[in-house]
């Protein structure tokens, strides 16, 4: 997939122009929402996403971690957000910080590799310190590198606490973790007088290639699944639909890699049809959302546990008169699938209610963090899951049996 992104970049814009746009992109702010297609064009953006994904792949192989649904989800999520926020320059300090944290407690990076990969959601913090503080070049570089390293260093301890908070019912646990940490970072920077002007760079040009990108990758995954396992892949896909999806639910391990690929590919096709149906733009954030959904198709998300959550977001948009094609709603439709385990465990009504609340929350949480946590839907989803599970468990534990 990384190779395909590189080839597509060079085919669209040429080698030299794509490389130049990629280099220029490293000095562009990454706070939500900065659509890199509007900044660097198709070639530079796809090249950036490929570079971000390649860093993840190198780390996985260098640490000796075997392929799993978790690593599949992490790499596709990294590539997706390489289309709107992550760059090699702003994610490396985060990874270094996680590495130092592991060494402090006598562990190896492989023990925290998933935290390091998903923790790159805080890449915009590095960009903010580097580019938006008004310091000269080398002071900004030093501050950004230091701030990103400190953030990465703190992430492992917070990730465990946040997982206990929602008890595995939000798939984007690092979204909640990074959002929690970003609240403190944003508060400190605001107290220091740094203004956080809302960012909305949204690519609206209708490009056929961008509409076909995810369906093409989805068909590739489906083909790989059927060639690899034939009928077994379909049987595993059906079995996946019976899983709740609660963390950790590695479908490659619980069922089979072929079943997970088939599930991911079909989710990619379904998500593309959904975006097309609501009139959404096929741009960096939307394609990033679709890649993330596909990634978690191997690690928690499937049709049976996600449709009611998506329906809840649509209902919320209808009640509050928000067009589904607007940036916030269309991203919430995709990323709300972080709450799929709630529907998988507690039923469709719970999923519908969670999706409804999720959209209300995600409309507010971005400004709390100054746009420095790319997984804003993960932050809102984690809060929604924690509240929902707390109420359900309180009721079940305190209900008087007749």
N, C-alpha and C positions, 0 to 999 in steps of 0.2 A: 504493500500500500504506500509506503514511503517512497519507493522507487517510482510508482505511478504518479505521485504528486510532483516529483522532480521532473519527470518527463513531460507532464502536462504543463508545468511552468515554462519550460524551455520551448515547448511547441507553441504556446500561446504568445509569449512576449520575446522569445529569443534568449540565448544564454547570457549575453552581456547585459541587456536591459534588466533581466530578472535578477541577476546578481547585484547590479547597482541598486535596484529598488529594495532588495533584501537588506543590503548594508544600510541604506537610508532609514529603513524601518526600525533598526536597532536604536535609533535616537528619537523615536516617536513615543509619546505618552501612551500607556496601555490601560489607563483607568476605564471602567465601564462608562459608556459603551464606545469603543473605538474600533470601528470596522476597518480592518487593514486593507480590504479590497478598495476602499475609497481613498486610501493613503498610498498604497504601493502597487495597485493594479493586481491582476490575476497572477502574473508570473512571480512577482516578489512575495506575494502573500502565500502562495502554495509552497514556494521554496522555504519560507519561514516556518510554516507548519511542518514541513518535512524535516527541517533541521531540529525543531523542538522534539518531534517524535523520535528522531534518530538518537538524540541525547538519552531519551528514556530507554530505547532498545539497548544502547551501549551499556547503560547502567545495569540493566537487567542481566545481560550476559556477563558483564564484568564481575558481578556479585554472585554469579552462579545460581541465580533463581531460575527455576524451570518454568516453562509456559503454563499459565493458568488463566482462569476467567478474570482474576484480579489484575494480572499484568496486561491482559488484552484490554480491559476497561481503562486502565491507567494510560496506556499508550494512545488509544483512540481519543481519550479525553484530552490528553496533552496536545495532540495534533489538532483537535477541534478548536481548542482555545489558542492555538498558534495562528488561527485566522482572525482573532480579535482580542489581543491582550498579552499573550506570552511571546517572548522572544528569547533566543539563547542567552542574550546579555542579561535579561532581568530574572531568569530562573536559576542561573548557576549559583549565585550567592545563597539562595534558599536551600539548594541541595547541599552546599558546603556546610551550612548551619546544622542541618539534620545529621550530616556525617560527624561533625564535632560533638553533637549531642550523644550520638551512639558511642563514640569513643570515651566520653566522660563516664559512662556507666559500664564500660568494659565490654561493649557489644560491637558488632560489625555493621556496616551500612546495610547489608542484606537483611538484618533484623528490622530495619526501619525503611526499607526501600519503597514500600507502598506509600508511606507517609511522605517520603521525599518526592516521589513522582506527583502525587496529588497535591502536595503542599506548594507546588509551583503556582498554585492559584494566587499566591501573594506576590507574584512577579511585579504587578503594578506598584507596590510599595517601593521597590527598588527604582522603578522609573520615576516615581514622584520625587524621591530624594535626589535622584540624579539630575532630573530635568526641570523640576517645578519649584525648586527652593531659591532660585536666583543666585546660587553660588557659581563660582567660576568652574571650568571644566574639571580640573583635578580634585577640587574640594567636593564637587558633586559626585564624582566617581567614587571617592573614598567614602562619603556619607552613604551613598546608595549601597555600596558593597558591604559596609558595616551594618546598616539597618537590615538588609536582606539576610545576612548571616545570623544576626541576633534573632530575627523572626523565625528562621529555620531551626535554630537551636531550641527555641521554646516549643515548637509544634508537637514533638512526640509526647510530651507530658500532657498537653492540652487535648490531644487526639483521644487518648484513653479516657479522660474525664468526660469528653463530649459523647463518646460512644455509650457510656453508662447513662448519660442523660436521656437519650432517646431510645436506648436499649436495642439498637440495630434496626429500627423501623424507618430510618432515613438512609438511603443508599449513599448519599453524598456526605458522609461523615466529615470529610475534610472541608467541606463547604461551611459547616457549622463551626468547625475548629478555626478555620481561617477568618471567618466572619467575627468570631468572638475576639480573636487577637487584633483584627483590623479596627474594632471599636476603640481599643486602647491607643493604637497607633494614630488613628484619625483624630482622637481627642487631644493627644499630645501635639500633633502638628497644627491643629486649629488653635490651640492655646498659644503656640509659638507665632501665630499670626499668618499662617499659610491659608489662603483662601481656596476652597474647593468648589470651583465653578462646575456645574453639571456638565457632563460630557455626553454628547450624542452625535457620533459620526456614523451614519447609517447609509450603506450603499443600496441604491434603489434601481440601478440600471438592470433591465431585463436581459440576461445573458443565457442563451440556451445551454451552453456548456455547464454553467453552474447549476441549472435545473437537473441536468442529467448526471452530475457527478456522483451524488449519493445513490441514486438508483443503480448506476453502473457498478459501484463498489458493492452494493447489496447483492446484485446478481452474481458478482464474482464470489462473494462469501457463500451464497446458496449453492453455486456450482461446486465450490471446494468441498462443501459438506456432503453433497450427494455423490461426488466422485470418490471421496474418502471413505464414506461409510454406507452409501446407498440407502437401503430401507431402514437400516439401524438409525440413521440420522433422523428420519421422520418419526420413528417410534420414540426416540429420545426427546425430540421436540414436543411431542404430546405429553410425555412425562414431565417435562419442564413446566408445563402449564399447571401442574398440580402442586408445584412448590410455592411456599408463601413468599419467598424472596428475601426474607429477613437476613440481615448480615450475620455471619458470612454465608452466602449461598453461591458457591462456585459451580456453575452448571457444567463446566468441562469435567469436573471431578464427580459431581453428583450423578450426572447422566453420561455425556460424552462430548468431546470437542466438536464433532459433526453436528450434534443436536444444538449446541450452543451457537455455532456459526449459522445454522439454519434459522434459529430464533433471532439472532442479531440481524441477519440479512432481511428477513421478513419485517422486522421492526423498522429498519431503514426505509423499506419501500412504503410501509404504512405511514411513517412520519412524513415522507415526501408528499404522499397523497394528501395528508392532512394540511400541510402548509399550502399546497396548491389549492385545496378546497376553500380555505379561509382567505385566500388572496395575499398571502405573505410574500415577502421578498426572499429570494434565494441569495443570501449574502454571507459574509463571514460569521456573524453570530448565529444565524439560522443553520447554516451548514455545520457549525461547531456544535450546536444543540443536537442535530441529527447524528453526528459522529459519536457524541456522548451517549445518546440513547442506544445506538448500536453497540458501543463498548459494553454498556451495562446489560445488554442482551445476553452476555455470558456471565453476568454477576448480579442477578437479582430482578431484572425487569423482563416481563413477558406480557403477552396480550391479555391474559386473564386477570392479572393483578394490576394492570395499568390503565385500562380503558375508563374505569369509573373515576379515577383521579383526574384524568384529562377532561372528562365530562364535567367534573366539579369546577374546574377552571373556566370552562366555557359557560357554565351556568352563572358563575360569579361575574364574568365579563358582561353577560346579558343583564343581570340585575343592576350592575353599576354603569351600564351604558358605555362600555369600552369596546371599540371595534376589535375583532379578533386578529385583524391584519396589522394592528399597531405593534411597534417593537416589543413593549412589555408583555402584552397578551400572547403574542405568537411564541415568544421565548418561554413564557410560563407554561404554555400548552406542552412544550417539549420537556423542559426540565422538571416539571411537576412530577414526572415519573419517579423522582427520588422517593416519593411517598408510596410507591407501589406495594411495599411489604405490608402497609397498613390494611389495604384492601385484601391482600393475599391472606392475612391472618384473621382479620376481624369482619370481612365482608364488604360488599359493594357500597352499602350505605355509608360506612365509615370512610371508604375511599372517596365517595362523592363529597362528603362533608370536608374531608381533609383538603381536597382539591379546591373547594370553594374558599376555605380559610387561607390556603396557600397563596392564592392570587392577591388577597387583601394584604397579606404580610409582605410579599415580595415587592409590592408597589411602594413600600416604605423603607425597607431595610437597606436598599442601595445607598441612600443618602446618609444613613447612620455611619457607614463605613468609608465614606468619601470615594466610593467606587474602587477601593483598593483590593477587594476580594472578588476575584472573577467568578467564583461560585456563589453568586448572590442568591440564586434559587436554592442552592444547597443550604445556605444559612437560614433562609426563610423556611425551607422544608424541615430542617432540623428542629427549629423552634416549634413548628406546627406538630411534628411527630411527638416531641417531648410532651407538649400540652395534651394532645389527644390520648396518648398512652397513659398518662397520669390519671386522667379522668376515667378512662375505661377500667384501669386496674383498681382505682379507688372504689368504683361502683361494684366491681366483682368481689373485692375483698370485704366490703362492708354490707353487702346486700344480705338481708335477713332471710334465711331459707324458711319457706312455709312448711 
